[in-house]
């Protein structure tokens, strides 16, 4: 199954590019780095996405929880 119909000349150019291993792997690494950079704010956020505490599941990203919920005392 072919998703995109490519011109025969374009198909030959892509095959030639794939044969250049250093260029092809550099391209793959660059694409992965760009995808990671796009999702970096979600991967390295300061708030937890998921918390498992006392056998219960919490989602602090979508709802606010007080300190008492997790057994802490509020500051004086």
mmCIF file of the N, C-alpha and C atoms, coordinates in Angstrom:
data_MODEL
# 
_entry.id   MODEL 
# 
loop_
_atom_site.group_PDB 
_atom_site.id 
_atom_site.type_symbol 
_atom_site.label_atom_id 
_atom_site.label_alt_id 
_atom_site.label_comp_id 
_atom_site.label_asym_id 
_atom_site.label_entity_id 
_atom_site.label_seq_id 
_atom_site.pdbx_PDB_ins_code 
_atom_site.Cartn_x 
_atom_site.Cartn_y 
_atom_site.Cartn_z 
_atom_site.occupancy 
_atom_site.B_iso_or_equiv 
_atom_site.pdbx_formal_charge 
_atom_site.auth_seq_id 
_atom_site.auth_comp_id 
_atom_site.auth_asym_id 
_atom_site.auth_atom_id 
_atom_site.pdbx_PDB_model_num 
ATOM 1   N N  . UNK A 1 1  ? 0.840  -1.178 0.000   1.00 0.00 ? 1  UNK A N  1 
ATOM 2   C CA . UNK A 1 1  ? 0.000  0.000  0.000   1.00 0.00 ? 1  UNK A CA 1 
ATOM 3   C C  . UNK A 1 1  ? 0.884  1.240  0.000   1.00 0.00 ? 1  UNK A C  1 
ATOM 4   N N  . UNK A 1 2  ? 0.616  2.114  -0.927  1.00 0.00 ? 2  UNK A N  1 
ATOM 5   C CA . UNK A 1 2  ? 1.400  3.331  -1.045  1.00 0.00 ? 2  UNK A CA 1 
ATOM 6   C C  . UNK A 1 2  ? 0.521  4.517  -0.717  1.00 0.00 ? 2  UNK A C  1 
ATOM 7   N N  . UNK A 1 3  ? 0.957  5.324  0.246   1.00 0.00 ? 3  UNK A N  1 
ATOM 8   C CA . UNK A 1 3  ? 0.139  6.444  0.696   1.00 0.00 ? 3  UNK A CA 1 
ATOM 9   C C  . UNK A 1 3  ? 0.237  7.631  -0.250  1.00 0.00 ? 3  UNK A C  1 
ATOM 10  N N  . UNK A 1 4  ? 1.432  7.872  -0.736  1.00 0.00 ? 4  UNK A N  1 
ATOM 11  C CA . UNK A 1 4  ? 1.656  9.027  -1.592  1.00 0.00 ? 4  UNK A CA 1 
ATOM 12  C C  . UNK A 1 4  ? 2.157  8.525  -2.945  1.00 0.00 ? 4  UNK A C  1 
ATOM 13  N N  . UNK A 1 5  ? 1.533  8.976  -3.985  1.00 0.00 ? 5  UNK A N  1 
ATOM 14  C CA . UNK A 1 5  ? 1.997  8.637  -5.333  1.00 0.00 ? 5  UNK A CA 1 
ATOM 15  C C  . UNK A 1 5  ? 3.147  9.567  -5.687  1.00 0.00 ? 5  UNK A C  1 
ATOM 16  N N  . UNK A 1 6  ? 4.326  8.980  -5.899  1.00 0.00 ? 6  UNK A N  1 
ATOM 17  C CA . UNK A 1 6  ? 5.498  9.776  -6.221  1.00 0.00 ? 6  UNK A CA 1 
ATOM 18  C C  . UNK A 1 6  ? 5.860  9.618  -7.681  1.00 0.00 ? 6  UNK A C  1 
ATOM 19  N N  . UNK A 1 7  ? 6.379  10.679 -8.215  1.00 0.00 ? 7  UNK A N  1 
ATOM 20  C CA . UNK A 1 7  ? 6.893  10.677 -9.575  1.00 0.00 ? 7  UNK A CA 1 
ATOM 21  C C  . UNK A 1 7  ? 8.109  9.742  -9.615  1.00 0.00 ? 7  UNK A C  1 
ATOM 22  N N  . UNK A 1 8  ? 8.348  9.035  -10.697 1.00 0.00 ? 8  UNK A N  1 
ATOM 23  C CA . UNK A 1 8  ? 9.504  8.120  -10.768 1.00 0.00 ? 8  UNK A CA 1 
ATOM 24  C C  . UNK A 1 8  ? 10.841 8.818  -10.499 1.00 0.00 ? 8  UNK A C  1 
ATOM 25  N N  . UNK A 1 9  ? 10.972 10.057 -10.938 1.00 0.00 ? 9  UNK A N  1 
ATOM 26  C CA . UNK A 1 9  ? 12.219 10.793 -10.693 1.00 0.00 ? 9  UNK A CA 1 
ATOM 27  C C  . UNK A 1 9  ? 12.381 11.062 -9.199  1.00 0.00 ? 9  UNK A C  1 
ATOM 28  N N  . UNK A 1 10 ? 11.311 11.459 -8.538  1.00 0.00 ? 10 UNK A N  1 
ATOM 29  C CA . UNK A 1 10 ? 11.351 11.711 -7.096  1.00 0.00 ? 10 UNK A CA 1 
ATOM 30  C C  . UNK A 1 10 ? 11.648 10.425 -6.339  1.00 0.00 ? 10 UNK A C  1 
ATOM 31  N N  . UNK A 1 11 ? 11.069 9.332  -6.762  1.00 0.00 ? 11 UNK A N  1 
ATOM 32  C CA . UNK A 1 11 ? 11.315 8.043  -6.123  1.00 0.00 ? 11 UNK A CA 1 
ATOM 33  C C  . UNK A 1 11 ? 12.793 7.649  -6.241  1.00 0.00 ? 11 UNK A C  1 
ATOM 34  N N  . UNK A 1 12 ? 13.404 7.894  -7.411  1.00 0.00 ? 12 UNK A N  1 
ATOM 35  C CA . UNK A 1 12 ? 14.826 7.596  -7.583  1.00 0.00 ? 12 UNK A CA 1 
ATOM 36  C C  . UNK A 1 12 ? 15.693 8.494  -6.713  1.00 0.00 ? 12 UNK A C  1 
ATOM 37  N N  . UNK A 1 13 ? 15.304 9.758  -6.582  1.00 0.00 ? 13 UNK A N  1 
ATOM 38  C CA . UNK A 1 13 ? 16.070 10.682 -5.737  1.00 0.00 ? 13 UNK A CA 1 
ATOM 39  C C  . UNK A 1 13 ? 16.011 10.250 -4.270  1.00 0.00 ? 13 UNK A C  1 
ATOM 40  N N  . UNK A 1 14 ? 14.840 9.816  -3.820  1.00 0.00 ? 14 UNK A N  1 
ATOM 41  C CA . UNK A 1 14 ? 14.717 9.335  -2.439  1.00 0.00 ? 14 UNK A CA 1 
ATOM 42  C C  . UNK A 1 14 ? 15.528 8.070  -2.213  1.00 0.00 ? 14 UNK A C  1 
ATOM 43  N N  . UNK A 1 15 ? 15.525 7.173  -3.178  1.00 0.00 ? 15 UNK A N  1 
ATOM 44  C CA . UNK A 1 15 ? 16.334 5.957  -3.054  1.00 0.00 ? 15 UNK A CA 1 
ATOM 45  C C  . UNK A 1 15 ? 17.823 6.294  -3.000  1.00 0.00 ? 15 UNK A C  1 
ATOM 46  N N  . UNK A 1 16 ? 18.240 7.256  -3.805  1.00 0.00 ? 16 UNK A N  1 
ATOM 47  C CA . UNK A 1 16 ? 19.638 7.673  -3.796  1.00 0.00 ? 16 UNK A CA 1 
ATOM 48  C C  . UNK A 1 16 ? 19.989 8.319  -2.447  1.00 0.00 ? 16 UNK A C  1 
ATOM 49  N N  . UNK A 1 17 ? 19.070 9.123  -1.896  1.00 0.00 ? 17 UNK A N  1 
ATOM 50  C CA . UNK A 1 17 ? 19.306 9.759  -0.599  1.00 0.00 ? 17 UNK A CA 1 
ATOM 51  C C  . UNK A 1 17 ? 19.397 8.702  0.505   1.00 0.00 ? 17 UNK A C  1 
ATOM 52  N N  . UNK A 1 18 ? 18.571 7.677  0.458   1.00 0.00 ? 18 UNK A N  1 
ATOM 53  C CA . UNK A 1 18 ? 18.615 6.617  1.475   1.00 0.00 ? 18 UNK A CA 1 
ATOM 54  C C  . UNK A 1 18 ? 19.910 5.820  1.417   1.00 0.00 ? 18 UNK A C  1 
ATOM 55  N N  . UNK A 1 19 ? 20.529 5.758  0.247   1.00 0.00 ? 19 UNK A N  1 
ATOM 56  C CA . UNK A 1 19 ? 21.801 5.033  0.139   1.00 0.00 ? 19 UNK A CA 1 
ATOM 57  C C  . UNK A 1 19 ? 22.934 5.778  0.831   1.00 0.00 ? 19 UNK A C  1 
ATOM 58  N N  . UNK A 1 20 ? 22.811 7.099  0.969   1.00 0.00 ? 20 UNK A N  1 
ATOM 59  C CA . UNK A 1 20 ? 23.820 7.881  1.693   1.00 0.00 ? 20 UNK A CA 1 
ATOM 60  C C  . UNK A 1 20 ? 23.481 7.766  3.174   1.00 0.00 ? 20 UNK A C  1 
ATOM 61  N N  . UNK A 1 21 ? 24.086 6.799  3.829   1.00 0.00 ? 21 UNK A N  1 
ATOM 62  C CA . UNK A 1 21 ? 23.707 6.441  5.201   1.00 0.00 ? 21 UNK A CA 1 
ATOM 63  C C  . UNK A 1 21 ? 23.882 7.601  6.171   1.00 0.00 ? 21 UNK A C  1 
ATOM 64  N N  . UNK A 1 22 ? 24.974 8.322  6.089   1.00 0.00 ? 22 UNK A N  1 
ATOM 65  C CA . UNK A 1 22 ? 25.210 9.413  7.029   1.00 0.00 ? 22 UNK A CA 1 
ATOM 66  C C  . UNK A 1 22 ? 24.135 10.490 6.888   1.00 0.00 ? 22 UNK A C  1 
ATOM 67  N N  . UNK A 1 23 ? 23.793 10.834 5.685   1.00 0.00 ? 23 UNK A N  1 
ATOM 68  C CA . UNK A 1 23 ? 22.765 11.838 5.461   1.00 0.00 ? 23 UNK A CA 1 
ATOM 69  C C  . UNK A 1 23 ? 21.391 11.361 5.901   1.00 0.00 ? 23 UNK A C  1 
ATOM 70  N N  . UNK A 1 24 ? 21.078 10.106 5.617   1.00 0.00 ? 24 UNK A N  1 
ATOM 71  C CA . UNK A 1 24 ? 19.774 9.561  5.983   1.00 0.00 ? 24 UNK A CA 1 
ATOM 72  C C  . UNK A 1 24 ? 19.608 9.487  7.490   1.00 0.00 ? 24 UNK A C  1 
ATOM 73  N N  . UNK A 1 25 ? 20.635 8.964  8.188   1.00 0.00 ? 25 UNK A N  1 
ATOM 74  C CA . UNK A 1 25 ? 20.541 8.867  9.646   1.00 0.00 ? 25 UNK A CA 1 
ATOM 75  C C  . UNK A 1 25 ? 20.542 10.243 10.295  1.00 0.00 ? 25 UNK A C  1 
ATOM 76  N N  . UNK A 1 26 ? 21.268 11.190 9.729   1.00 0.00 ? 26 UNK A N  1 
ATOM 77  C CA . UNK A 1 26 ? 21.241 12.563 10.242  1.00 0.00 ? 26 UNK A CA 1 
ATOM 78  C C  . UNK A 1 26 ? 19.851 13.159 10.092  1.00 0.00 ? 26 UNK A C  1 
ATOM 79  N N  . UNK A 1 27 ? 19.203 12.879 8.979   1.00 0.00 ? 27 UNK A N  1 
ATOM 80  C CA . UNK A 1 27 ? 17.841 13.361 8.763   1.00 0.00 ? 27 UNK A CA 1 
ATOM 81  C C  . UNK A 1 27 ? 16.878 12.761 9.786   1.00 0.00 ? 27 UNK A C  1 
ATOM 82  N N  . UNK A 1 28 ? 17.008 11.467 10.049  1.00 0.00 ? 28 UNK A N  1 
ATOM 83  C CA . UNK A 1 28 ? 16.142 10.805 11.032  1.00 0.00 ? 28 UNK A CA 1 
ATOM 84  C C  . UNK A 1 28 ? 16.365 11.399 12.419  1.00 0.00 ? 28 UNK A C  1 
ATOM 85  N N  . UNK A 1 29 ? 17.630 11.601 12.795  1.00 0.00 ? 29 UNK A N  1 
ATOM 86  C CA . UNK A 1 29 ? 17.937 12.189 14.100  1.00 0.00 ? 29 UNK A CA 1 
ATOM 87  C C  . UNK A 1 29 ? 17.387 13.603 14.196  1.00 0.00 ? 29 UNK A C  1 
ATOM 88  N N  . UNK A 1 30 ? 17.488 14.374 13.130  1.00 0.00 ? 30 UNK A N  1 
ATOM 89  C CA . UNK A 1 30 ? 16.961 15.738 13.112  1.00 0.00 ? 30 UNK A CA 1 
ATOM 90  C C  . UNK A 1 30 ? 15.442 15.747 13.281  1.00 0.00 ? 30 UNK A C  1 
ATOM 91  N N  . UNK A 1 31 ? 14.749 14.844 12.611  1.00 0.00 ? 31 UNK A N  1 
ATOM 92  C CA . UNK A 1 31 ? 13.291 14.770 12.737  1.00 0.00 ? 31 UNK A CA 1 
ATOM 93  C C  . UNK A 1 31 ? 12.895 14.387 14.160  1.00 0.00 ? 31 UNK A C  1 
ATOM 94  N N  . UNK A 1 32 ? 13.595 13.437 14.766  1.00 0.00 ? 32 UNK A N  1 
ATOM 95  C CA . UNK A 1 32 ? 13.301 13.038 16.144  1.00 0.00 ? 32 UNK A CA 1 
ATOM 96  C C  . UNK A 1 32 ? 13.545 14.206 17.092  1.00 0.00 ? 32 UNK A C  1 
ATOM 97  N N  . UNK A 1 33 ? 14.637 14.956 16.888  1.00 0.00 ? 33 UNK A N  1 
ATOM 98  C CA . UNK A 1 33 ? 14.937 16.100 17.745  1.00 0.00 ? 33 UNK A CA 1 
ATOM 99  C C  . UNK A 1 33 ? 13.864 17.180 17.617  1.00 0.00 ? 33 UNK A C  1 
ATOM 100 N N  . UNK A 1 34 ? 13.373 17.409 16.418  1.00 0.00 ? 34 UNK A N  1 
ATOM 101 C CA . UNK A 1 34 ? 12.323 18.416 16.217  1.00 0.00 ? 34 UNK A CA 1 
ATOM 102 C C  . UNK A 1 34 ? 11.031 17.983 16.899  1.00 0.00 ? 34 UNK A C  1 
ATOM 103 N N  . UNK A 1 35 ? 10.668 16.707 16.778  1.00 0.00 ? 35 UNK A N  1 
ATOM 104 C CA . UNK A 1 35 ? 9.457  16.207 17.432  1.00 0.00 ? 35 UNK A CA 1 
ATOM 105 C C  . UNK A 1 35 ? 9.587  16.316 18.947  1.00 0.00 ? 35 UNK A C  1 
ATOM 106 N N  . UNK A 1 36 ? 10.761 15.975 19.493  1.00 0.00 ? 36 UNK A N  1 
ATOM 107 C CA . UNK A 1 36 ? 10.977 16.123 20.936  1.00 0.00 ? 36 UNK A CA 1 
ATOM 108 C C  . UNK A 1 36 ? 10.907 17.590 21.359  1.00 0.00 ? 36 UNK A C  1 
ATOM 109 N N  . UNK A 1 37 ? 11.419 18.486 20.540  1.00 0.00 ? 37 UNK A N  1 
ATOM 110 C CA . UNK A 1 37 ? 11.375 19.909 20.869  1.00 0.00 ? 37 UNK A CA 1 
ATOM 111 C C  . UNK A 1 37 ? 9.936  20.427 20.864  1.00 0.00 ? 37 UNK A C  1 
ATOM 112 N N  . UNK A 1 38 ? 9.114  19.903 19.975  1.00 0.00 ? 38 UNK A N  1 
ATOM 113 C CA . UNK A 1 38 ? 7.718  20.331 19.929  1.00 0.00 ? 38 UNK A CA 1 
ATOM 114 C C  . UNK A 1 38 ? 6.981  19.898 21.192  1.00 0.00 ? 38 UNK A C  1 
ATOM 115 N N  . UNK A 1 39 ? 7.261  18.674 21.666  1.00 0.00 ? 39 UNK A N  1 
ATOM 116 C CA . UNK A 1 39 ? 6.563  18.149 22.839  1.00 0.00 ? 39 UNK A CA 1 
ATOM 117 C C  . UNK A 1 39 ? 7.319  18.378 24.144  1.00 0.00 ? 39 UNK A C  1 
ATOM 118 N N  . UNK A 1 40 ? 8.427  19.123 24.126  1.00 0.00 ? 40 UNK A N  1 
ATOM 119 C CA . UNK A 1 40 ? 9.231  19.359 25.327  1.00 0.00 ? 40 UNK A CA 1 
ATOM 120 C C  . UNK A 1 40 ? 8.449  20.021 26.457  1.00 0.00 ? 40 UNK A C  1 
ATOM 121 N N  . UNK A 1 41 ? 7.587  20.994 26.189  1.00 0.00 ? 41 UNK A N  1 
ATOM 122 C CA . UNK A 1 41 ? 6.845  21.590 27.304  1.00 0.00 ? 41 UNK A CA 1 
ATOM 123 C C  . UNK A 1 41 ? 5.971  20.583 28.045  1.00 0.00 ? 41 UNK A C  1 
ATOM 124 N N  . UNK A 1 42 ? 5.514  19.570 27.360  1.00 0.00 ? 42 UNK A N  1 
ATOM 125 C CA . UNK A 1 42 ? 4.684  18.554 28.009  1.00 0.00 ? 42 UNK A CA 1 
ATOM 126 C C  . UNK A 1 42 ? 5.535  17.479 28.693  1.00 0.00 ? 42 UNK A C  1 
ATOM 127 N N  . UNK A 1 43 ? 6.730  17.216 28.151  1.00 0.00 ? 43 UNK A N  1 
ATOM 128 C CA . UNK A 1 43 ? 7.599  16.192 28.724  1.00 0.00 ? 43 UNK A CA 1 
ATOM 129 C C  . UNK A 1 43 ? 8.311  16.680 29.979  1.00 0.00 ? 43 UNK A C  1 
ATOM 130 N N  . UNK A 1 44 ? 8.619  17.976 30.058  1.00 0.00 ? 44 UNK A N  1 
ATOM 131 C CA . UNK A 1 44 ? 9.392  18.513 31.180  1.00 0.00 ? 44 UNK A CA 1 
ATOM 132 C C  . UNK A 1 44 ? 8.599  19.577 31.929  1.00 0.00 ? 44 UNK A C  1 
ATOM 133 N N  . UNK A 1 45 ? 7.359  19.322 32.164  1.00 0.00 ? 45 UNK A N  1 
ATOM 134 C CA . UNK A 1 45 ? 6.513  20.281 32.864  1.00 0.00 ? 45 UNK A CA 1 
ATOM 135 C C  . UNK A 1 45 ? 6.789  20.213 34.360  1.00 0.00 ? 45 UNK A C  1 
ATOM 136 N N  . UNK A 1 46 ? 6.580  21.319 35.061  1.00 0.00 ? 46 UNK A N  1 
ATOM 137 C CA . UNK A 1 46 ? 6.850  21.355 36.496  1.00 0.00 ? 46 UNK A CA 1 
ATOM 138 C C  . UNK A 1 46 ? 5.730  20.702 37.306  1.00 0.00 ? 46 UNK A C  1 
ATOM 139 N N  . UNK A 1 47 ? 4.573  20.538 36.725  1.00 0.00 ? 47 UNK A N  1 
ATOM 140 C CA . UNK A 1 47 ? 3.461  19.871 37.415  1.00 0.00 ? 47 UNK A CA 1 
ATOM 141 C C  . UNK A 1 47 ? 3.396  18.411 36.991  1.00 0.00 ? 47 UNK A C  1 
ATOM 142 N N  . UNK A 1 48 ? 3.023  17.575 37.936  1.00 0.00 ? 48 UNK A N  1 
ATOM 143 C CA . UNK A 1 48 ? 2.907  16.147 37.643  1.00 0.00 ? 48 UNK A CA 1 
ATOM 144 C C  . UNK A 1 48 ? 1.675  15.880 36.785  1.00 0.00 ? 48 UNK A C  1 
ATOM 145 N N  . UNK A 1 49 ? 1.806  14.981 35.846  1.00 0.00 ? 49 UNK A N  1 
ATOM 146 C CA . UNK A 1 49 ? 0.667  14.603 35.016  1.00 0.00 ? 49 UNK A CA 1 
ATOM 147 C C  . UNK A 1 49 ? -0.207 13.571 35.716  1.00 0.00 ? 49 UNK A C  1 
ATOM 148 N N  . UNK A 1 50 ? 0.435  12.712 36.524  1.00 0.00 ? 50 UNK A N  1 
ATOM 149 C CA . UNK A 1 50 ? -0.257 11.593 37.142  1.00 0.00 ? 50 UNK A CA 1 
ATOM 150 C C  . UNK A 1 50 ? 0.377  11.319 38.502  1.00 0.00 ? 50 UNK A C  1 
ATOM 151 N N  . UNK A 1 51 ? -0.454 11.146 39.542  1.00 0.00 ? 51 UNK A N  1 
ATOM 152 C CA . UNK A 1 51 ? 0.051  10.863 40.883  1.00 0.00 ? 51 UNK A CA 1 
ATOM 153 C C  . UNK A 1 51 ? -0.717 9.682  41.447  1.00 0.00 ? 51 UNK A C  1 
ATOM 154 N N  . UNK A 1 52 ? 0.018  8.691  41.958  1.00 0.00 ? 52 UNK A N  1 
ATOM 155 C CA . UNK A 1 52 ? -0.577 7.543  42.639  1.00 0.00 ? 52 UNK A CA 1 
ATOM 156 C C  . UNK A 1 52 ? -0.245 7.701  44.119  1.00 0.00 ? 52 UNK A C  1 
ATOM 157 N N  . UNK A 1 53 ? -1.266 7.943  44.971  1.00 0.00 ? 53 UNK A N  1 
ATOM 158 C CA . UNK A 1 53 ? -1.047 8.198  46.393  1.00 0.00 ? 53 UNK A CA 1 
ATOM 159 C C  . UNK A 1 53 ? -2.098 7.456  47.208  1.00 0.00 ? 53 UNK A C  1 
ATOM 160 N N  . UNK A 1 54 ? -1.648 6.638  48.157  1.00 0.00 ? 54 UNK A N  1 
ATOM 161 C CA . UNK A 1 54 ? -2.532 5.856  49.026  1.00 0.00 ? 54 UNK A CA 1 
ATOM 162 C C  . UNK A 1 54 ? -3.548 5.035  48.239  1.00 0.00 ? 54 UNK A C  1 
ATOM 163 N N  . UNK A 1 55 ? -3.111 4.436  47.163  1.00 0.00 ? 55 UNK A N  1 
ATOM 164 C CA . UNK A 1 55 ? -3.979 3.569  46.380  1.00 0.00 ? 55 UNK A CA 1 
ATOM 165 C C  . UNK A 1 55 ? -4.986 4.301  45.517  1.00 0.00 ? 55 UNK A C  1 
ATOM 166 N N  . UNK A 1 56 ? -4.840 5.607  45.403  1.00 0.00 ? 56 UNK A N  1 
ATOM 167 C CA . UNK A 1 56 ? -5.752 6.407  44.565  1.00 0.00 ? 56 UNK A CA 1 
ATOM 168 C C  . UNK A 1 56 ? -4.967 7.101  43.465  1.00 0.00 ? 56 UNK A C  1 
ATOM 169 N N  . UNK A 1 57 ? -5.623 7.336  42.367  1.00 0.00 ? 57 UNK A N  1 
ATOM 170 C CA . UNK A 1 57 ? -5.011 7.957  41.209  1.00 0.00 ? 57 UNK A CA 1 
ATOM 171 C C  . UNK A 1 57 ? -5.473 9.405  41.114  1.00 0.00 ? 57 UNK A C  1 
ATOM 172 N N  . UNK A 1 58 ? -4.526 10.339 40.975  1.00 0.00 ? 58 UNK A N  1 
ATOM 173 C CA . UNK A 1 58 ? -4.836 11.761 40.872  1.00 0.00 ? 58 UNK A CA 1 
ATOM 174 C C  . UNK A 1 58 ? -4.247 12.320 39.586  1.00 0.00 ? 58 UNK A C  1 
ATOM 175 N N  . UNK A 1 59 ? -4.921 13.306 39.006  1.00 0.00 ? 59 UNK A N  1 
ATOM 176 C CA . UNK A 1 59 ? -4.457 13.992 37.810  1.00 0.00 ? 59 UNK A CA 1 
ATOM 177 C C  . UNK A 1 59 ? -4.321 15.486 38.124  1.00 0.00 ? 59 UNK A C  1 
ATOM 178 N N  . UNK A 1 60 ? -3.205 15.915 38.734  1.00 0.00 ? 60 UNK A N  1 
ATOM 179 C CA . UNK A 1 60 ? -3.053 17.303 39.141  1.00 0.00 ? 60 UNK A CA 1 
ATOM 180 C C  . UNK A 1 60 ? -3.002 18.295 37.987  1.00 0.00 ? 60 UNK A C  1 
ATOM 181 N N  . UNK A 1 61 ? -2.752 17.839 36.797  1.00 0.00 ? 61 UNK A N  1 
ATOM 182 C CA . UNK A 1 61 ? -2.719 18.750 35.662  1.00 0.00 ? 61 UNK A CA 1 
ATOM 183 C C  . UNK A 1 61 ? -4.108 19.291 35.351  1.00 0.00 ? 61 UNK A C  1 
ATOM 184 N N  . UNK A 1 62 ? -5.124 18.483 35.583  1.00 0.00 ? 62 UNK A N  1 
ATOM 185 C CA . UNK A 1 62 ? -6.480 18.879 35.212  1.00 0.00 ? 62 UNK A CA 1 
ATOM 186 C C  . UNK A 1 62 ? -7.305 19.389 36.384  1.00 0.00 ? 62 UNK A C  1 
ATOM 187 N N  . UNK A 1 63 ? -6.840 19.183 37.604  1.00 0.00 ? 63 UNK A N  1 
ATOM 188 C CA . UNK A 1 63 ? -7.618 19.567 38.774  1.00 0.00 ? 63 UNK A CA 1 
ATOM 189 C C  . UNK A 1 63 ? -6.663 19.992 39.882  1.00 0.00 ? 63 UNK A C  1 
ATOM 190 N N  . UNK A 1 64 ? -7.071 20.969 40.711  1.00 0.00 ? 64 UNK A N  1 
ATOM 191 C CA . UNK A 1 64 ? -6.242 21.433 41.816  1.00 0.00 ? 64 UNK A CA 1 
ATOM 192 C C  . UNK A 1 64 ? -6.509 20.587 43.051  1.00 0.00 ? 64 UNK A C  1 
ATOM 193 N N  . UNK A 1 65 ? -5.440 20.194 43.748  1.00 0.00 ? 65 UNK A N  1 
ATOM 194 C CA . UNK A 1 65 ? -5.556 19.439 44.989  1.00 0.00 ? 65 UNK A CA 1 
ATOM 195 C C  . UNK A 1 65 ? -4.847 20.210 46.102  1.00 0.00 ? 65 UNK A C  1 
ATOM 196 N N  . UNK A 1 66 ? -5.482 20.266 47.268  1.00 0.00 ? 66 UNK A N  1 
ATOM 197 C CA . UNK A 1 66 ? -4.876 20.918 48.429  1.00 0.00 ? 66 UNK A CA 1 
ATOM 198 C C  . UNK A 1 66 ? -3.732 20.070 48.962  1.00 0.00 ? 66 UNK A C  1 
ATOM 199 N N  . UNK A 1 67 ? -2.905 20.698 49.808  1.00 0.00 ? 67 UNK A N  1 
ATOM 200 C CA . UNK A 1 67 ? -1.790 19.969 50.421  1.00 0.00 ? 67 UNK A CA 1 
ATOM 201 C C  . UNK A 1 67 ? -2.300 18.881 51.354  1.00 0.00 ? 67 UNK A C  1 
ATOM 202 N N  . UNK A 1 68 ? -3.473 19.113 51.974  1.00 0.00 ? 68 UNK A N  1 
ATOM 203 C CA . UNK A 1 68 ? -4.027 18.134 52.901  1.00 0.00 ? 68 UNK A CA 1 
ATOM 204 C C  . UNK A 1 68 ? -4.377 16.825 52.201  1.00 0.00 ? 68 UNK A C  1 
ATOM 205 N N  . UNK A 1 69 ? -4.653 16.880 50.921  1.00 0.00 ? 69 UNK A N  1 
ATOM 206 C CA . UNK A 1 69 ? -4.993 15.683 50.160  1.00 0.00 ? 69 UNK A CA 1 
ATOM 207 C C  . UNK A 1 69 ? -3.848 14.673 50.194  1.00 0.00 ? 69 UNK A C  1 
ATOM 208 N N  . UNK A 1 70 ? -2.622 15.179 50.199  1.00 0.00 ? 70 UNK A N  1 
ATOM 209 C CA . UNK A 1 70 ? -1.448 14.312 50.169  1.00 0.00 ? 70 UNK A CA 1 
ATOM 210 C C  . UNK A 1 70 ? -0.750 14.227 51.528  1.00 0.00 ? 70 UNK A C  1 
ATOM 211 N N  . UNK A 1 71 ? -1.439 14.614 52.589  1.00 0.00 ? 71 UNK A N  1 
ATOM 212 C CA . UNK A 1 71 ? -0.923 14.445 53.939  1.00 0.00 ? 71 UNK A CA 1 
ATOM 213 C C  . UNK A 1 71 ? 0.054  15.509 54.398  1.00 0.00 ? 71 UNK A C  1 
ATOM 214 N N  . UNK A 1 72 ? 0.053  16.660 53.755  1.00 0.00 ? 72 UNK A N  1 
ATOM 215 C CA . UNK A 1 72 ? 0.943  17.745 54.162  1.00 0.00 ? 72 UNK A CA 1 
ATOM 216 C C  . UNK A 1 72 ? 0.140  18.820 54.877  1.00 0.00 ? 72 UNK A C  1 
ATOM 217 N N  . UNK A 1 73 ? 0.824  19.544 55.736  1.00 0.00 ? 73 UNK A N  1 
ATOM 218 C CA . UNK A 1 73 ? 0.161  20.646 56.438  1.00 0.00 ? 73 UNK A CA 1 
ATOM 219 C C  . UNK A 1 73 ? 0.414  21.935 55.684  1.00 0.00 ? 73 UNK A C  1 
ATOM 220 N N  . UNK A 1 74 ? -0.575 22.835 55.654  1.00 0.00 ? 74 UNK A N  1 
ATOM 221 C CA . UNK A 1 74 ? -0.370 24.113 54.968  1.00 0.00 ? 74 UNK A CA 1 
ATOM 222 C C  . UNK A 1 74 ? 0.650  24.967 55.717  1.00 0.00 ? 74 UNK A C  1 
ATOM 223 N N  . UNK A 1 75 ? 1.327  25.851 55.017  1.00 0.00 ? 75 UNK A N  1 
ATOM 224 C CA . UNK A 1 75 ? 2.307  26.708 55.692  1.00 0.00 ? 75 UNK A CA 1 
ATOM 225 C C  . UNK A 1 75 ? 1.603  27.664 56.668  1.00 0.00 ? 75 UNK A C  1 
ATOM 226 N N  . UNK A 1 76 ? 2.308  28.065 57.723  1.00 0.00 ? 76 UNK A N  1 
ATOM 227 C CA . UNK A 1 76 ? 1.673  28.948 58.732  1.00 0.00 ? 76 UNK A CA 1 
ATOM 228 C C  . UNK A 1 76 ? 1.387  30.329 58.221  1.00 0.00 ? 76 UNK A C  1 
# 
